[in-house]
């Protein structure tokens, strides 16, 4: 595990040195120490609340009391036992700190192992067709990878889609209001016309979805992608990918991930093949606790 952790950062350093993408913004600018201390205080306050909630009966579903009408039932619960689930500004504002703490500072770097593949596909579409590709981040959350993508390739027609208005507000501020359009919508009902999107990607989305919803989302991806379109799947490693299966087994109970175990057993190639996708051979990569898998929609 330790070797995999350090290999992750070595691979990113090699990509940056080779000019595959720019040094990430948070590594180029000095930190705001006052803001960091304030965020640390909020993080530790929330950590205590999470611990108490994890040991309280019904703590995993209490967000249903505050959920707006119209959200899917699977969505309105306390994933990770976090306060308000995905449904409030405080949750959105502390989320990135929580995730980086959980993964010992590796979360953004794991996401960015997919960045060179996205940038290559943007360049391919722009070069072959002479236009800005349509790029959509499904379940964009706070927009971390979308922001990295647009810093490196600003001339794309970009969209960030999520169910949480709070997380969309954070994403809009992080990415930049003029760089992308942000839409509240579920992944299983995408607000795009048939065959209208060049590139889709999702980050840590599918392990938060029930099995039947995963099937519907895969079908929607097939509907909106153009023939030959590209989908980049970035999510947790699965059983058998690494020697860390015992960690995967305990994760859903420790942090309330109700659909995680089933996801780790999912045959991804079969899931996406049902929608006419084929895995791009040779480009899959394991990045510590994350797996990056590219798919291409069949031409016909």
N, C-alpha and C positions, 0 to 999 in steps of 0.2 A: 504493500500500500504506500509506503514511504517513497519507494522508487517511482511509482506511478504519479505521485504528487509532484515530485521534482521534475519528472519527465514532461509533465504538462507545461510547466513554465519554460523549460528548455526549448520545447517545440515552438512556443509562441515567440521566444527571443530569436529563434532561427528564422521564423517567418518575417518578423520585423526587420531583421538584418538583411534579408533577401529582398526587401521592398515589397512584400506581398500586401502589407497594409501599414498604416501610420501607427506610431506610438499612441496608445489610447490616451484620451484627454486627461483622465484622472492620474496618469503617470507623468504627464507633462507639466502640470500646474501644481504649485505648492498647496497643501491642504489648508483649509480654513480651520484653525485649531478650535476657535470658539464654537463653530458649528459642529465640529466633531465631538466636542465635549457634551454639547447639548444632546446630540444624537445618542451618544453613549449612555447618558442619563435616562433617556426615554427607553433605550434598549433594555437596560437592567430593570427598570420599572415594569416593562412589559414581560420580561422573562419571569419575574415573580408571579405575575398574573397568569401567565401560561402554565406555570407549574401547578398552581392551585386549581386551574380549570381542568387540567389533565387528570386530576384525581377526584373530580367532582362528577357525580352522575348527571348525564345530560349536557355536560360541558361542550361536547362536540357539535351540538346542533342548536345552540342557543341563538345563533344569528337569525334563525327563522322568525324570531319575534320582531326584528327590525327590517327585514328584507322588503324592498319595494315589490309591488305586484308585477307579475309577468316574468320573473326570473325562473329558470329551470330548478326543480326541487333539488337536484344533485348539487347545485351551486351554492345554495344558501345554508352552509354549515361552516363550522370553524376549522377549515383546513389548517393543519399545523397547530391547532388549538389557539390560533392567533385571535386577538380581540376583533370582533366584527367581521371575521372572515375576510372576504375581499370587498366589503361593502362600505368602508368609511375612509375619510381622508387620513386619520391617524394611522390606520392600517397600511395605506399606500405609502405614507411618508417614512415609515420605519421598515418597510419590507426588505429593501435592498441590504440594509444593515443586518437584518436577521439572517438573510440567506448567506451573505458573506461570512457571518460568524459561524453558521452551521457548517459551512464547507471550508472553514479555516482559510478564508481569503481567496478561494479558488473559483468562485461562482462565475464571475465575469470572464475569466480566462477559459473556463470550460465552454461557455457559450461561444467565445470567439474562435474556437477550433473549427467552427463552421463558417467563419467569416471569409477565408480565402476562397471557398467553394462558391459562396454567394457572389463575391466580386468577380470571379471568373465567369459565372453565368451571366451577370449583368453585362460584362464586356462582350461576351459572345452574342447576345441578343442585339446589343447596340451596334456591334460591328457588322453583323450579317444583315440586319434589317434597317440600320440607319435611323433609329428612333430611340426614344427613352423607354426602357422596359417598364411594364407595370409590375410593381413589387408589393406584396402584401404580407405583413407580419400578423399571423393568426394567434390570438391570445397574447397580445403584445405586452401586457402587464405594464411595467414602468418604462418599457421601450429601450432597454439597455443595448441589445444587439442591433435593433433598428437604427439607433443613434450612431453606433460604430460603422454600420454599413453606409449611412448617408454622409458621414464625415469623409469617407474614402471615395464614394461615388455619389455626388450630390445630384447628378442629372438623371434622376429616375422619377417615375410617377409612383410615389410611395403612399401606402396606407397602413395604419395601425388599427387593429380591430380587437376589441375586448368587451366583456360583459359589464365590467366595473367602471362606472363613471368616475369614481375616485382615482382609480389607477390610470385611466385615460388622461385625467388632468395632470398627473405627475409625468406621464409619458410625453404629453404635449409640451410641457415645460422643459423636459430633459432633451427631447429631440429637436425642438424648435418649431414654433407654430407655422412657419412658412415652408418647412421642409417636407411635411407629410400631412395627409388628412387623417383624422381619427374618427372612428365610427364605433358606436355601441351596438353590438350584434353578437349572437351566438355563433360558434364555429359550425354548428349543424344547420344553420340557415344564413348562408353568406349573401350579403347584399350586392352581388356582382352578377352580371349577365353571363350566360353560357359562353365558355371559351373566350374569356375576355382578359385573363391574367397570364402573364408570362412566368412569374416566379412567386411561389408561396414558400413561407417557412414558418415553423412553429418551434417554440422553445419551452420545454417542460410543460407542455399542454396535455399530451395524451394520457399521462399517468394520473391526471386529475379527473378523467372522464370515465363513466361506467362503460362496460363493454359494448352495449348496444349503441351508445352515443358515439363511441369511437368508430363504429361501422358507418354511422350516418355522416360523420365528419369526413371520413375517407371518400365517401360517395360525393359529398359536396366539393371536395378538392378536385375530384375528377371532372365534375360538371363545369367548374369555373376556369380551370386551366385550359390553355390552348393546346391543341395536339402538339406533342413534342415539348410541352411546358415542363417546368422543373419544380420539384418540391424537395425542400431540405428539412429533414426530421431530426430535431435535436431534443434528446430526452435522457432519462436515466439509463444506465446500463441495465441489462436484463440478466436473468439467471443463466449461467454458463458463459457469459462474456468475459468474466475475470475470475480471480480466485477469491473474490470478496462476497460470495453469495450469502454467507452468514450475516453480513451487515445488511444486505437487502431484505433478508427475512425479518429482522427486528425493526427495520425502519418504519413500516406503516403503523405499528403499535406505538412506537415511541413518540411519533409526531403527528398522529392522526392523519394518515393517508389512506382513505377507505378503498380506493381503487388501485392502489399501487401494486399489491401482490399479483392481482390478475394481469395488470399491465406487464409486469416482469415475466409473465408466462406467455404473453401474446406473440404469435408468429407475425411479425410486422410485414414480411414479404407477402404472406398470404392475405393479410388485411388489405394491403394496397394493391395487390394483383387483382382483387375483386373489382377494383375501380379502373383497371387498365394501366397500372403503373408497373414499371420494372426497376429494380435497384440498379444504380449506376455502379458497375463492378469496379473495384479497386479504389474507390473514394471513401468507403466507410472508415471511420476512425474512432478509436476509444480514447477518451480524454479524461483520465482519472475516473470519476464516477458518472461520466456522461458519454453517451454514444451519439455520433453524428452519422446519419445515414441519408444519402441522396437518392431520390427517385425521379424517373422521367416518365411523363405520361405518354402512352403509345400514340403514334401519329394518327391512327385510324380510330 
